[in-house]
């Protein structure tokens, strides 16, 4: 398995480059948010002292996560 991963990393120097797609391009963006999104949003909402909205779509939840991460300092990339 390690050999396979090394081969893959040699083929694509930035393997995560295709994992981030603009929310507007998501095919399933209008579906209800996932359980993982809901759980994380609840945590972020509590930390940011804002109301949790359980009716968000996947795309809306992703945007809200970004907003609340910026507000709380969580998930900030260095």
BADRENTI-15910 format. One record per residue (C-alpha): residue in one letter; x, y, z. Coordinates in steps of 0.05 Angstrom, whole numbers. Layout:
<recs>
<rec tivo="a" c1="X" c2="Y" c3="Z"/>
...
</recs>
This chain:
<recs>
<rec tivo="x" c1="0" c2="0" c3="0"/>
<rec tivo="x" c1="56" c2="48" c3="17"/>
<rec tivo="x" c1="88" c2="36" c3="-50"/>
<rec tivo="x" c1="22" c2="51" c3="-85"/>
<rec tivo="x" c1="14" c2="117" c3="-47"/>
<rec tivo="x" c1="85" c2="137" c3="-64"/>
<rec tivo="x" c1="71" c2="123" c3="-137"/>
<rec tivo="x" c1="8" c2="165" c3="-135"/>
<rec tivo="x" c1="43" c2="223" c3="-102"/>
<rec tivo="x" c1="96" c2="222" c3="-156"/>
<rec tivo="x" c1="42" c2="225" c3="-210"/>
<rec tivo="x" c1="6" c2="284" c3="-178"/>
<rec tivo="x" c1="49" c2="329" c3="-136"/>
<rec tivo="x" c1="-14" c2="361" c3="-106"/>
<rec tivo="x" c1="-62" c2="303" c3="-95"/>
<rec tivo="x" c1="-110" c2="347" c3="-57"/>
<rec tivo="x" c1="-117" c2="396" c3="-114"/>
<rec tivo="x" c1="-179" c2="363" c3="-143"/>
<rec tivo="x" c1="-214" c2="355" c3="-76"/>
<rec tivo="x" c1="-235" c2="427" c3="-70"/>
<rec tivo="x" c1="-289" c2="446" c3="-119"/>
<rec tivo="x" c1="-327" c2="512" c3="-117"/>
<rec tivo="x" c1="-392" c2="503" c3="-80"/>
<rec tivo="x" c1="-429" c2="531" c3="-141"/>
<rec tivo="x" c1="-405" c2="471" c3="-181"/>
<rec tivo="x" c1="-429" c2="418" c3="-133"/>
<rec tivo="x" c1="-479" c2="371" c3="-165"/>
<rec tivo="x" c1="-509" c2="352" c3="-97"/>
<rec tivo="x" c1="-504" c2="422" c3="-67"/>
<rec tivo="x" c1="-579" c2="430" c3="-61"/>
<rec tivo="x" c1="-588" c2="366" c3="-20"/>
<rec tivo="x" c1="-595" c2="369" c3="56"/>
<rec tivo="x" c1="-529" c2="378" c3="93"/>
<rec tivo="x" c1="-494" c2="315" c3="115"/>
<rec tivo="x" c1="-493" c2="289" c3="186"/>
<rec tivo="x" c1="-419" c2="309" c3="191"/>
<rec tivo="x" c1="-434" c2="380" c3="168"/>
<rec tivo="x" c1="-492" c2="386" c3="218"/>
<rec tivo="x" c1="-450" c2="361" c3="275"/>
<rec tivo="x" c1="-392" c2="408" c3="260"/>
<rec tivo="x" c1="-440" c2="467" c3="248"/>
<rec tivo="x" c1="-473" c2="455" c3="316"/>
<rec tivo="x" c1="-404" c2="458" c3="349"/>
<rec tivo="x" c1="-383" c2="520" c3="310"/>
<rec tivo="x" c1="-451" c2="554" c3="323"/>
<rec tivo="x" c1="-444" c2="543" c3="398"/>
<rec tivo="x" c1="-373" c2="570" c3="398"/>
<rec tivo="x" c1="-394" c2="631" c3="356"/>
<rec tivo="x" c1="-456" c2="642" c3="399"/>
<rec tivo="x" c1="-502" c2="640" c3="338"/>
<rec tivo="x" c1="-564" c2="599" c3="324"/>
<rec tivo="x" c1="-556" c2="532" c3="288"/>
<rec tivo="x" c1="-598" c2="526" c3="225"/>
<rec tivo="x" c1="-616" c2="453" c3="212"/>
<rec tivo="x" c1="-649" c2="468" c3="146"/>
<rec tivo="x" c1="-586" c2="485" c3="106"/>
<rec tivo="x" c1="-567" c2="450" c3="42"/>
<rec tivo="x" c1="-498" c2="419" c3="33"/>
<rec tivo="x" c1="-474" c2="481" c3="-5"/>
<rec tivo="x" c1="-503" c2="530" c3="46"/>
<rec tivo="x" c1="-474" c2="489" c3="103"/>
<rec tivo="x" c1="-406" c2="491" c3="71"/>
<rec tivo="x" c1="-409" c2="567" c3="64"/>
<rec tivo="x" c1="-433" c2="574" c3="136"/>
<rec tivo="x" c1="-377" c2="529" c3="161"/>
<rec tivo="x" c1="-327" c2="574" c3="126"/>
<rec tivo="x" c1="-359" c2="636" c3="157"/>
<rec tivo="x" c1="-360" c2="607" c3="227"/>
<rec tivo="x" c1="-290" c2="580" c3="222"/>
<rec tivo="x" c1="-266" c2="650" c3="206"/>
<rec tivo="x" c1="-306" c2="678" c3="264"/>
<rec tivo="x" c1="-282" c2="627" c3="315"/>
<rec tivo="x" c1="-211" c2="617" c3="288"/>
<rec tivo="x" c1="-224" c2="543" c3="279"/>
<rec tivo="x" c1="-199" c2="509" c3="216"/>
<rec tivo="x" c1="-154" c2="567" c3="198"/>
<rec tivo="x" c1="-100" c2="544" c3="150"/>
<rec tivo="x" c1="-30" c2="570" c3="162"/>
</recs>
